[in-house]
């Protein structure tokens, strides 16, 4: 991925203490808040590979820079795949000139880059749109890979976002952190946080606007657009969880604040028992309260209402922390849909009641037999 001019850049990284060489090198490259390009490989994570792995990641950046005619410090690096296996450098260096010669700025170029970074992904994850900001029409787009080893803080994935607006580095970094917190950091597939997670955003200013500053009205518009893009992509990551048959979201309302709501929603969508119940289309709402109870968030168990919702309808299954009569057949029909919503209200009102202050949504998927099949022989 290449910008024709130097771009302001920001990134968020895995919180795993074990970090891939690509992460360490990219952190160095983005220290001054500007890059020109990103080079990424799939199939090999270049993680737990020691000094040799670091040298390989730096050589990837240098090879791309040489072919592009830019400074080696202006190229970020991404890797994804098997951990603990040395990454061969020769095929990367041999193919670099061909990669650069094949660069294109249309959707086919973006699609090719997306296809190249996919591993166990089965669905494309891309989004783009234009929006009015700072007196011009800005364009923003993103591609993401990620299907397994996905868990909040942050979700396991690679994400690359580009925008043609001019944005000051502090504003770009702030917007990405906030967008990530409300999107990718609220996705869980299997409870594992990877060594290679990274989301990079580049803003090159070719839209011609005055640079957007932190705290300005234009910043609020930009942050909202970036968050919307990331949420759309995060939902696609959750739906494509390894072996998943359906997207599961949990929205908590009525919590004391957004942080508490987020903690509770994450606990629900991360629960293996909730996920398997969703796979079996079983309205086992007790597992939801159980997950909330060990989340660490403060709430009143006797003020919890729970409903299940999907395109097939909505059914209430719990009120004030206790069972209520409901039609199991209706619930089964609702839970057989490809997208399921778990609505949790802590206010004692109807589940899903509006409470913007203490509300949050997290996204996950069901846990199927195929997840074990995929990961049982991942290396082979």
C-alpha positions in Angstrom: 0.0 0.0 0.0 1.6 3.2 -1.2 0.9 6.9 -0.9 2.1 9.1 -3.7 3.2 11.7 -1.1 4.3 11.4 2.6 1.3 10.6 4.8 0.6 11.3 8.4 0.3 7.9 10.1 -0.8 6.4 13.3 -1.3 2.8 14.5 -2.6 0.7 17.4 -0.9 -2.6 18.2 -1.4 -5.9 20.0 -1.3 -5.8 23.8 0.3 -9.2 23.9 3.8 -9.1 25.6 5.1 -11.3 22.8 5.2 -9.1 19.8 6.1 -10.1 16.2 9.1 -8.5 14.5 6.7 -6.6 12.2 5.2 -4.9 15.2 8.5 -3.8 16.6 9.8 -2.5 13.3 6.6 -0.7 12.5 6.7 1.0 15.9 10.1 2.3 15.0 9.0 3.4 11.5 6.0 5.3 12.8 7.9 7.1 15.6 7.9 10.4 13.6 4.2 10.1 12.6 4.8 9.7 8.9 5.2 6.9 6.3 4.8 6.4 2.6 4.0 2.7 2.3 3.1 -0.5 4.0 4.5 -3.9 3.0 2.8 -7.0 4.3 3.1 -10.8 4.0 0.8 -13.6 4.9 1.4 -17.3 5.8 4.2 -16.6 8.2 3.8 -14.3 11.3 7.6 -13.7 11.7 6.9 -13.9 15.5 9.2 -15.6 18.1 12.0 -15.6 15.5 14.6 -13.5 17.4 17.2 -11.2 15.9 16.9 -13.0 12.6 13.2 -12.1 12.4 13.9 -8.4 13.2 16.5 -8.3 10.4 14.0 -9.9 8.0 11.3 -7.4 8.8 13.8 -4.5 8.3 15.0 -6.0 5.1 11.3 -6.2 3.9 11.0 -2.5 4.5 14.3 -1.7 2.8 13.4 -3.9 -0.2 10.1 -2.2 -0.7 11.7 1.3 -0.2 14.3 0.6 -2.8 11.7 -0.5 -5.4 9.6 2.5 -4.6 12.4 5.0 -4.5 11.6 6.2 -1.0 13.5 6.2 2.3 13.6 2.8 4.2 12.3 4.5 7.3 9.1 5.4 5.5 7.8 1.8 5.1 5.7 0.0 7.7 5.7 -3.8 7.9 2.9 -6.3 8.6 3.0 -10.1 8.9 0.4 -12.7 9.6 0.4 -16.5 9.7 2.2 -19.3 11.6 4.2 -18.2 14.8 7.7 -19.5 15.5 8.8 -20.3 11.9 11.6 -18.3 10.3 10.3 -16.1 7.4 12.3 -16.6 4.2 13.4 -13.3 2.8 14.5 -14.3 -0.7 11.0 -14.7 -2.3 10.0 -11.4 -0.8 13.0 -9.6 -2.3 12.6 -11.4 -5.6 9.0 -10.4 -6.0 9.2 -6.8 -4.8 9.8 -5.2 -8.2 6.9 -7.0 -9.7 4.6 -6.0 -6.7 5.6 -2.3 -7.2 5.1 -2.4 -10.9 1.6 -3.8 -10.3 0.4 -1.0 -8.0 -2.9 0.5 -9.0 -5.2 3.0 -7.4 -8.6 1.4 -8.4 -10.7 -1.1 -6.5 -9.0 -4.0 -8.2 -5.7 -2.9 -6.6 -7.4 -2.8 -3.2 -9.0 -6.2 -3.7 -5.6 -7.7 -4.7 -4.0 -6.4 -1.5 -6.9 -7.7 0.6 -6.7 -11.2 -1.0 -3.0 -11.3 -0.4 -3.2 -10.8 3.4 -6.0 -13.3 4.0 -5.1 -16.6 5.8 -8.0 -18.6 7.3 -10.4 -15.8 6.2 -13.3 -16.9 4.1 -14.9 -13.5 3.5 -13.5 -10.2 2.2 -13.5 -7.4 4.8 -13.4 -4.0 3.1 -15.2 -0.8 3.4 -15.0 2.7 1.8 -17.0 5.9 1.6 -16.7 9.6 1.1 -17.9 12.3 3.5 -17.9 16.1 3.8 -15.2 17.4 6.2 -13.1 20.5 6.5 -14.9 22.1 3.5 -13.9 19.2 1.1 -15.1 15.8 0.2 -12.8 13.3 2.0 -12.4 9.7 1.0 -11.7 6.9 3.4 -11.3 3.1 2.9 -10.0 0.1 4.8 -9.1 -3.5 4.3 -8.8 -6.0 7.2 -7.8 -9.6 7.7 -8.7 -11.7 10.7 -10.7 -14.8 11.5 -9.0 -16.6 14.4 -6.9 -15.7 17.5 -9.3 -12.8 17.9 -10.0 -11.3 21.3 -10.4 -7.8 22.7 -7.3 -5.6 23.6 -7.0 -5.6 20.6 -8.7 -8.1 18.3 -6.3 -10.3 16.3 -6.1 -8.8 12.9 -4.3 -6.7 10.4 -6.1 -3.5 9.3 -4.9 -0.9 6.9 -6.9 2.3 6.5 -6.2 5.2 4.0 -7.7 8.7 3.8 -7.0 11.6 1.6 -7.7 14.3 4.2 -5.0 16.3 5.9 -4.9 15.4 9.6 -2.4 16.5 12.2 -0.6 13.6 13.8 -2.0 14.1 17.3 -5.5 14.2 15.9 -5.0 11.1 13.8 -3.6 9.1 16.7 -6.4 10.2 19.0 -9.1 9.4 16.5 -7.7 5.9 15.8 -7.4 5.0 19.5 -11.0 6.0 20.1 -12.3 4.3 16.9 -10.3 1.1 17.8 -11.7 1.1 21.3 -15.3 1.1 20.0 -14.8 -1.4 17.2 -11.9 -3.9 17.0 -11.4 -3.9 20.7 -15.0 -5.1 21.1 -14.6 -8.2 18.9 -13.9 -11.7 20.2 -13.9 -15.0 18.3 -12.0 -17.4 20.5 -10.4 -15.7 23.5 -6.8 -15.6 22.0 -5.0 -12.3 21.5 -2.3 -12.6 18.8 1.3 -11.5 18.5 0.8 -9.6 15.3 -2.3 -7.4 15.7 -1.9 -4.0 14.1 -4.1 -1.3 12.6 -2.5 1.5 10.6 -4.2 4.6 9.3 -2.6 6.8 6.7 -3.9 10.3 5.8 -2.0 12.0 2.9 -3.8 15.4 2.6 -4.4 15.2 -1.1 -8.0 16.3 -0.6 -6.6 19.8 -0.1 -8.1 20.8 3.2 -6.4 22.7 6.0 -4.9 20.0 8.4 -7.5 18.8 11.0 -6.5 19.6 14.5 -7.4 17.8 17.7 -10.5 19.3 19.4 -11.8 21.1 16.3 -15.3 20.6 14.9 -13.6 19.0 11.9 -11.9 16.5 14.2 -15.3 15.4 15.6 -16.5 14.7 12.0 -13.3 12.8 11.1 -13.4 10.7 14.3 -17.0 9.8 13.7 -16.2 8.7 10.2 -13.2 6.7 11.2 -15.2 5.0 14.0 -18.0 4.1 11.5 -15.5 2.6 9.1 -13.9 0.5 11.9 -17.2 -0.7 13.3 -18.3 -1.9 9.8 -15.0 -3.8 9.5 -15.2 -5.1 13.0 -18.6 -6.7 12.4 -17.2 -8.4 9.3 -14.3 -9.8 11.3 -16.7 -11.2 13.9 -18.9 -12.8 11.2 -15.9 -14.5 9.6 -14.7 -16.1 12.8 -13.1 -19.5 12.1 -15.9 -22.0 11.7 -18.6 -19.5 12.6 -22.1 -19.9 11.2 -23.5 -16.7 12.6 -22.7 -13.2 13.8 -23.5 -12.6 17.5 -23.7 -9.1 19.0 -24.4 -8.1 22.6 -25.7 -4.7 23.4 -25.8 -3.6 27.1 -27.8 -0.6 28.1 -28.5 1.0 31.5 -25.0 0.4 33.0 -23.4 3.1 35.2 -21.1 4.1 32.3 -19.9 3.1 28.9 -16.8 1.3 30.4 -19.0 -1.0 32.5 -21.4 -1.7 29.6 -18.4 -2.6 27.4 -17.0 -5.0 30.0 -20.3 -6.8 30.4 -20.9 -7.0 26.6 -17.4 -8.3 26.0 -17.8 -11.0 28.7 -21.0 -12.2 27.1 -19.7 -12.5 23.5 -16.4 -14.0 24.8 -18.1 -16.8 26.7 -17.6 -20.2 25.2 -20.8 -21.4 26.7 -22.8 -18.5 25.2 -21.1 -19.0 21.9 -21.9 -22.8 21.8 -25.5 -22.0 22.8 -25.8 -19.7 19.8 -24.4 -22.4 17.6 -27.1 -24.8 18.8 -29.8 -22.1 18.6 -30.5 -22.7 22.3 -32.0 -19.8 24.2 -29.9 -20.6 27.3 -30.0 -17.1 28.8 -28.6 -18.2 32.1 -25.2 -18.4 30.5 -25.5 -14.7 29.7 -26.0 -13.7 33.3 -23.2 -16.1 34.4 -20.8 -14.3 32.0 -21.9 -11.0 33.3 -21.4 -12.1 36.8 -17.7 -12.9 36.4 -16.9 -9.9 34.2 -15.8 -7.8 37.1 -18.3 -5.0 36.3 -20.6 -3.7 39.0 -24.3 -4.2 38.3 -27.5 -5.4 40.1 -28.3 -9.0 39.0 -31.9 -8.4 40.0 -32.3 -5.5 37.5 -31.3 -7.5 34.4 -33.6 -8.0 31.4 -32.5 -10.1 28.4 -34.0 -10.5 25.0 -32.8 -12.3 21.8 -33.4 -10.5 18.5 -32.8 -11.3 14.8 -34.5 -10.7 11.5 -37.0 -13.4 12.5 -38.2 -11.3 15.5 -37.5 -10.6 19.2 -38.3 -12.6 22.3 -37.8 -11.6 26.0 -36.4 -14.5 28.1 -35.4 -12.9 31.4 -36.8 -10.0 33.5 -35.3 -8.6 36.7 -32.7 -11.4 36.7 -35.3 -14.2 36.7 -36.9 -16.5 34.2 -40.1 -15.6 32.4 -42.4 -17.7 30.2 -41.4 -17.7 26.5 -42.1 -19.8 23.5 -39.0 -22.0 22.9 -40.1 -22.6 19.3 -40.1 -18.8 18.6 -36.8 -18.4 20.3 -35.3 -21.2 18.3 -36.5 -19.6 15.1 -34.9 -16.3 16.1 -31.6 -17.9 17.0 -31.4 -19.8 13.7 -30.8 -16.6 11.8 -27.3 -15.6 10.5 -27.2 -12.5 12.7 -28.3 -12.6 16.3 -28.5 -9.8 18.8 -28.4 -10.3 22.6 -30.0 -7.3 24.2 -29.3 -6.7 27.9 -30.9 -3.9 29.9 -29.7 -3.1 33.5 -32.2 -0.4 34.1 -35.2 -2.5 34.8 -36.8 -1.2 31.6 -37.4 -3.2 28.5 -34.2 -4.8 27.1 -32.5 -2.6 24.6 -33.8 0.6 26.1 -31.9 3.6 25.0 -29.1 4.8 27.4 -26.3 6.4 25.5 -24.2 7.0 28.6 -24.1 3.5 29.9 -24.3 1.6 26.6 -22.0 -0.5 24.5 -22.1 -3.2 21.8 -19.6 -6.0 21.4 -19.4 -8.4 18.5 -18.6 -12.1 18.3 -19.7 -15.3 16.7 -20.8 -18.8 17.6 -18.4 -21.6 18.4 -18.8 -24.6 16.0 -17.2 -28.0 15.4 -15.3 -26.5 12.5 -13.3 -24.2 14.8 -11.5 -27.2 16.3 -11.0 -28.7 12.9 -9.4 -25.6 11.5 -7.1 -25.1 14.4 -6.3 -28.7 15.1 -4.1 -28.9 12.0 -3.3 -25.2 11.4 0.4 -25.7 10.7 -0.2 -28.6 8.3 
